[in-house]
Amino acid sequence: MAVGAQFRWLVTGGSGFLGVHLCRSLRARGQEVTAYDIADFPADEKIDGVGVIAGDVRDGDALGRALAGVDYVVHAAAALALAAPEEIASVNAEGTKTVLEAAARAGVKRVVYIGTTAVYGMPRFHPIGEDAPLDPMGPYGIAKARAEQYCVDAKGVETVRIRPKSFIGSGRLGIFQILFDWIESGKKIPVLGNGENRFQLMEVRDLADAVWLAALNGRPGEVYNVGAAEFGTVNQDLGALLEHAGTGSRILHLPSRPTKAILAALSAMRLSPVYRWVYDTADQDSFVSTEKAQRELGWRPQFSNRQAMIATYDWYLREGKRMAQMTGTSHRVAWKQGALRLVKALM
């Protein structure tokens, strides 16, 4: 792709947290963009020049119509880990296969697939490289790994895969809304273990930049890890956020094994939104190497863990609390805290 050229893009999941940022980033680069999503595009985040098509990624006919004349697809649509396992498999795996087949029929140049580092499971050695064996956990990780295999096997269309760490930024609620709510209330923040593990995040704008560069510079069939370049331990990064907030909130270290058992039981009874991937990795090192993305894509993350967390918390105080009045299972709404509300009251 020539820098400065204009192409037609379709962003699946375009009305979601990541999708809105992708549409905004592509429009800022002078691209012609259409958002494709089963959900309505946020009325208060309309972007001039972005078309909107209501459709399901599992509907090949609707995709075929939406893809007419499209050059590049960014496939960001996904059911999140709180959804039913059959929904996750249907959307995340089989929906990806449908997108790839429709893109090939429509003559799309390239599909940039948004994966997840959850496909690695819990490796012993860090940083995690793209050649690390996959050991996905739970329905979400398994479906995303299957979707990646569909990308590898795709015929008639180029694919490039991105594996981002958990990303935050303006518009991100979900499990981070629970953290921000507790911090604003001055509550103690439970941390599993001693908090000396290093846990990498990333800012959504850095992810949008990586997607753009993957379309420009990514090698066909390749996969790239992306995440913050600057990050510390949980104690350091979360501690910096708590100091910034100035609400009196502080870290409370809890023993990992019994706390995980309690969270597992609450999750099984649907009394807590904290699912296995979150609590199992909370006391473990979790960071990837971004060397390949920096070398081959020319990508450089601009935000550290601390900068991303602080900026997202400040956005939450300004605008996010209004959005948090709605609940659901996406990143753009609050998740029902369930039994955690009682825990919060005791903190």
NORZIMO-V604053 format. One record per residue. N is the residue number from 1. RES is the residue in one letter. PHI is phi in degrees with one decimal (999 if undefined). BURIAL is b if it has 24 or more other ideal C-beta (glycine too) atoms within 12 Angstrom, else e. Layout:
BEGIN
n = (N/N)
res = (RES/RES)
phi = (PHI/PHI)
burial = (BURIAL/BURIAL)
END
This chain:
BEGIN
n = (1/2/3/4/5/6/7/8/9/10/11/12/13/14/15/16/17/18/19/20/21/22/23/24/25/26/27/28/29/30/31/32/33/34/35/36/37/38/39/40/41/42/43/44/45/46/47/48/49/50/51/52/53/54/55/56/57/58/59/60/61/62/63/64/65/66/67/68/69/70/71/72/73/74/75/76/77/78/79/80/81/82/83/84/85/86/87/88/89/90/91/92/93/94/95/96/97/98/99/100/101/102/103/104/105/106/107/108/109/110/111/112/113/114/115/116/117/118/119/120/121/122/123/124/125/126/127/128/129/130/131/132/133/134/135/136/137/138/139/140/141/142/143/144/145/146/147/148/149/150/151/152/153/154/155/156/157/158/159/160/161/162/163/164/165/166/167/168/169/170/171/172/173/174/175/176/177/178/179/180/181/182/183/184/185/186/187/188/189/190/191/192/193/194/195/196/197/198/199/200/201/202/203/204/205/206/207/208/209/210/211/212/213/214/215/216/217/218/219/220/221/222/223/224/225/226/227/228/229/230/231/232/233/234/235/236/237/238/239/240/241/242/243/244/245/246/247/248/249/250/251/252/253/254/255/256/257/258/259/260/261/262/263/264/265/266/267/268/269/270/271/272/273/274/275/276/277/278/279/280/281/282/283/284/285/286/287/288/289/290/291/292/293/294/295/296/297/298/299/300/301/302/303/304/305/306/307/308/309/310/311/312/313/314/315/316/317/318/319/320/321/322/323/324/325/326/327/328/329/330/331/332/333/334/335/336/337/338/339/340/341/342/343/344/345/346/347)
res = (M/A/V/G/A/Q/F/R/W/L/V/T/G/G/S/G/F/L/G/V/H/L/C/R/S/L/R/A/R/G/Q/E/V/T/A/Y/D/I/A/D/F/P/A/D/E/K/I/D/G/V/G/V/I/A/G/D/V/R/D/G/D/A/L/G/R/A/L/A/G/V/D/Y/V/V/H/A/A/A/A/L/A/L/A/A/P/E/E/I/A/S/V/N/A/E/G/T/K/T/V/L/E/A/A/A/R/A/G/V/K/R/V/V/Y/I/G/T/T/A/V/Y/G/M/P/R/F/H/P/I/G/E/D/A/P/L/D/P/M/G/P/Y/G/I/A/K/A/R/A/E/Q/Y/C/V/D/A/K/G/V/E/T/V/R/I/R/P/K/S/F/I/G/S/G/R/L/G/I/F/Q/I/L/F/D/W/I/E/S/G/K/K/I/P/V/L/G/N/G/E/N/R/F/Q/L/M/E/V/R/D/L/A/D/A/V/W/L/A/A/L/N/G/R/P/G/E/V/Y/N/V/G/A/A/E/F/G/T/V/N/Q/D/L/G/A/L/L/E/H/A/G/T/G/S/R/I/L/H/L/P/S/R/P/T/K/A/I/L/A/A/L/S/A/M/R/L/S/P/V/Y/R/W/V/Y/D/T/A/D/Q/D/S/F/V/S/T/E/K/A/Q/R/E/L/G/W/R/P/Q/F/S/N/R/Q/A/M/I/A/T/Y/D/W/Y/L/R/E/G/K/R/M/A/Q/M/T/G/T/S/H/R/V/A/W/K/Q/G/A/L/R/L/V/K/A/L/M)
phi = (999/-76.9/-62.4/95.3/-76.2/-107.6/-132.9/-98.7/-121.3/-118.8/-108.6/-76.4/69.9/-66.5/-95.8/-83.7/-54.7/-68.0/-57.2/-61.8/-66.0/-65.3/-60.6/-63.7/-65.4/-67.3/-64.9/-63.8/-95.7/78.8/-91.3/-91.3/-127.5/-127.1/-93.9/-121.3/-160.1/-74.3/-96.1/-67.1/-69.9/-56.8/-60.5/-85.9/-125.8/-55.9/-116.0/-55.2/88.6/-92.7/-77.8/-130.9/-124.1/-83.2/-173.0/-102.8/-69.0/-91.6/-100.7/-61.7/-66.9/-63.6/-63.5/-58.0/-67.5/-69.5/-88.9/-58.7/80.9/-80.7/-93.2/-131.2/-115.4/-107.1/-95.6/-110.1/-65.8/-164.2/-84.8/-81.9/-65.4/-80.2/-71.7/-65.3/-54.7/-68.5/-69.0/-60.8/-64.6/-65.3/-78.7/-74.8/-94.4/-69.1/-63.4/-64.0/-60.2/-64.5/-61.6/-63.9/-66.3/-66.7/-64.9/-63.8/-63.9/-84.4/77.6/-63.3/-68.8/-156.0/-112.9/-97.9/-96.9/-92.8/-95.9/-159.8/-75.9/-63.5/-67.3/-80.6/71.6/-125.9/-64.2/-80.3/-111.9/-134.6/-71.2/-84.2/-93.1/-64.5/-89.6/-64.9/-63.9/-87.4/-143.7/-63.9/-109.4/71.7/-57.2/-66.1/-62.2/-63.9/-65.9/-68.3/-66.8/-64.4/-62.2/-62.2/-64.1/-60.4/-64.3/-60.9/-85.5/-59.7/-116.0/86.8/-152.6/-73.7/-131.6/-133.7/-108.3/-116.0/-113.4/-88.6/-70.5/-55.3/-116.4/-134.0/155.6/-59.6/98.1/-91.6/-118.2/57.5/-67.3/-71.6/-63.0/-63.0/-59.2/-66.4/-62.1/-66.9/-64.4/-59.3/-81.8/74.2/-82.1/-68.7/-107.1/-65.1/-126.7/-75.7/78.9/-88.6/74.9/-91.4/-77.4/-98.4/-128.7/-86.0/-119.4/-160.8/-87.1/-61.6/-68.8/-66.6/-65.2/-60.7/-63.8/-64.0/-63.8/-59.1/-71.0/-65.9/-67.0/-74.7/-118.1/-65.4/-79.1/-54.5/84.4/-86.1/-129.1/-133.9/-77.7/-139.1/-175.8/-62.2/-84.5/-112.2/-157.1/-117.0/-79.2/-58.8/-58.1/-70.8/-74.4/-66.9/-60.8/-64.8/-65.4/-64.4/-64.1/-63.2/-65.2/64.0/-99.4/89.2/-65.4/-143.7/-76.4/-121.1/-79.0/-121.6/-64.4/-64.2/-61.8/-66.9/-66.3/-63.4/-63.2/-65.3/-64.4/-63.6/-65.1/-63.1/-64.7/-62.5/-90.3/59.6/-106.1/-147.5/-85.4/-82.1/-90.6/-57.4/-56.5/-67.8/-77.7/-69.8/-94.8/-61.7/-108.3/-112.0/-59.9/-153.8/-154.0/-111.1/-82.7/-107.5/-59.0/-64.1/-64.0/-68.8/-73.9/-89.7/-96.1/73.9/-91.7/-135.4/-66.3/-97.2/-119.2/-82.4/-52.1/-62.8/-61.4/-64.9/-66.2/-66.2/-63.3/-70.2/-62.9/-62.7/-61.5/-58.3/-65.5/-76.9/-131.9/-67.5/-63.5/-67.1/-63.8/-71.4/-69.9/-99.5/-118.9/173.3/-123.2/-96.7/-74.7/-93.9/-130.9/-76.2/-96.8/-61.1/-77.2/58.1/-65.4/-66.4/-63.7/-66.0/-60.5/-57.9/-62.7/-82.7/-84.0)
burial = (e/e/e/e/e/e/b/b/b/b/b/b/b/b/b/b/b/b/b/b/b/b/b/b/b/b/b/e/b/e/b/e/b/b/b/b/b/b/b/e/b/b/e/e/b/e/b/e/e/b/b/b/b/e/b/b/b/b/b/b/e/b/b/b/e/b/b/e/e/b/b/b/b/b/b/b/b/b/b/b/b/b/b/e/e/e/b/b/b/b/b/b/b/b/b/b/b/b/b/b/b/b/b/b/e/b/e/b/b/b/b/b/b/b/b/b/b/b/b/b/b/b/b/e/e/b/b/b/e/b/e/b/e/b/e/b/b/b/b/b/b/b/b/b/b/b/b/b/b/b/b/b/e/b/e/e/b/b/b/b/b/b/b/b/b/b/b/b/b/b/b/b/b/b/b/b/b/b/b/b/b/b/b/b/e/e/b/e/b/b/b/b/b/e/b/e/b/b/b/b/b/b/b/b/b/b/b/b/b/b/b/b/b/b/b/b/b/b/e/e/e/b/b/b/b/b/b/b/b/b/b/b/b/b/b/b/b/b/b/b/b/b/e/e/b/e/e/e/b/b/b/e/e/b/e/e/e/e/b/b/e/b/b/e/e/b/b/e/e/e/e/b/b/b/b/b/b/b/b/b/b/b/b/b/b/b/b/b/b/b/e/b/b/e/e/b/b/e/b/e/b/e/b/b/b/b/b/b/b/b/b/b/b/b/b/b/b/e/e/b/e/e/b/b/e/e/e/e/b/b/b/b/b/b/b/b/b/e/e/b/e/e/b/b/e/e/e)
END
